[in-house]
């Protein structure tokens, strides 16, 4: 497995540096960081621990956390490199071309859009990675990697293969997320969840009735158990 050395500790405070098209965001070393990059008209908005600044001419973003529990999100369409460093970090990316090294700690990574690269550490901690089918994930042996796959809508029934989350969007529709490269909004009354050979997580907080086939792997289901039928064993079941 390809491994990466941890970045050296830094003594500089949280700051942002732009050099041409390269934008680097340094979180505070000792404090939890909230880092968000997003699209705005004419550029990229970066919010670092509550302070928002807009930059233009950015072609790549590097987001670096610290030693505490950080939340790092690239919601923009600009490719990024993200280094969580230490702590239990939450990382989310949406550009479709992101590079992530969560670092030490129990990290939570979601890279659901496009082709990304995720490299976790053999640090004895457990990382949870949810990545698109086209993303490359180099994970440690004790990490949990889930890859959402596909949906199929037939009449009033939605078939979901792989991990998914279903929530009510409004009175007439249900929003289903965790597709491979898209968000699906559709009107339906029944969900059929079909697990894979990997570890699947299915969260149904919608009003739809559900039938669940866990398949192999260690599976988790969260939903209204009075509206759910289980076709085989699910390792972890929780009522919402």
GIBEL-V11613 format. One record per pair of residues at least 12 apart in sequence whose ideal C-beta (glycine too) atoms are under 6 Angstrom apart, sorted by the first residue. I is the first residue (numbers start at 1). J is the second residue. If there is no record, write none. Layout:
BEGIN
I/J + I/J
END
This chain:
BEGIN
1/138 + 2/138 + 4/101 + 4/119 + 7/83 + 10/29 + 14/26 + 14/27 + 14/28 + 14/48 + 18/55 + 21/57 + 21/58 + 21/59 + 22/60 + 23/55 + 23/58 + 23/61 + 24/62 + 25/46 + 25/48 + 25/63 + 26/64 + 27/65 + 27/66 + 27/70 + 28/66 + 29/66 + 29/67 + 31/68 + 32/68 + 32/69 + 33/49 + 33/65 + 33/66 + 33/70 + 34/49 + 34/71 + 35/48 + 35/63 + 35/72 + 36/73 + 37/61 + 37/74 + 37/76 + 38/75 + 38/76 + 39/76 + 40/54 + 42/56 + 43/55 + 43/56 + 44/58 + 44/76 + 44/78 + 58/78 + 60/79 + 61/78 + 61/80 + 62/81 + 63/80 + 63/82 + 64/83 + 65/84 + 65/85 + 65/89 + 66/85 + 67/86 + 67/87 + 68/87 + 69/87 + 69/88 + 70/87 + 70/89 + 71/90 + 72/91 + 73/92 + 74/93 + 74/95 + 75/94 + 77/95 + 78/95 + 79/95 + 79/97 + 80/98 + 81/99 + 82/100 + 83/101 + 84/102 + 84/103 + 84/107 + 85/103 + 86/103 + 86/104 + 86/105 + 87/105 + 88/105 + 88/106 + 89/102 + 89/107 + 90/108 + 91/109 + 92/110 + 93/111 + 94/113 + 96/113 + 96/114 + 97/114 + 98/116 + 99/117 + 100/118 + 101/119 + 102/120 + 102/127 + 104/121 + 104/123 + 105/125 + 106/125 + 106/126 + 107/127 + 108/128 + 109/129 + 110/130 + 111/131 + 111/135 + 112/132 + 113/181 + 115/134 + 116/135 + 117/136 + 118/137 + 119/138 + 120/139 + 120/140 + 120/143 + 122/140 + 126/142 + 127/143 + 128/144 + 129/145 + 130/146 + 131/147 + 132/180 + 133/147 + 133/180 + 144/199 + 146/163 + 146/199 + 148/162 + 148/163 + 148/178 + 148/180 + 149/161 + 149/162 + 151/184 + 153/186 + 156/188 + 156/189 + 157/190 + 158/188 + 158/191 + 159/192 + 160/193 + 161/194 + 162/196 + 163/178 + 163/200 + 163/201 + 164/178 + 164/202 + 165/177 + 165/178 + 165/203 + 166/204 + 166/206 + 167/205 + 167/206 + 168/206 + 169/185 + 173/185 + 173/187 + 174/206 + 190/208 + 190/209 + 191/208 + 191/210 + 192/211 + 193/212 + 194/213 + 195/213 + 195/214 + 195/215 + 195/219 + 196/215 + 197/216 + 197/217 + 198/217 + 199/217 + 199/218 + 200/219 + 201/220 + 202/221 + 203/222 + 204/223 + 205/240 + 209/227 + 210/228 + 211/229 + 212/230 + 213/231 + 214/232 + 214/234 + 218/235 + 219/234 + 219/235 + 220/236 + 221/234 + 221/237 + 222/238 + 222/240 + 223/240 + 225/239
END
